[in-house]
Amino acid sequence: MVTISVCVGSSCHLKGAYDIIRVCEEMIERLGLKDKVELKGTFCLGQCTEEGVTVVIEGETLHGVSAENFEKVFAEKVLQKLTEENRGNN
């Protein structure tokens, strides 16, 4: 299970946090990953001065995330992690 936490604090909300959540939900649904990915909202992570929305994936804090680059982030961080987990289980 991979956990994705999207900051929904005031600053990230204004930077498009809910657009990222929508894109993430669509990707989870489209790729059939409901049982493998947990999506959560979180209040302020204290990174308000950073570019874009702050997202935490499996403990790694990412800055500069947007709806436009989220699919790339998802592929690099989430799908890669799931692939590694599958290798470890075989």
Buried (B, 14 or more C-beta within 10 A) or exposed (E): EBBBBBBBBEBBBEBBBBBBBEBBEEBBEEBEBEEBBEBEBBEBBEBBEBEBBBBBBEEEBBEEBBBEBBEEBBEEBBBEBBEEEEEEEE
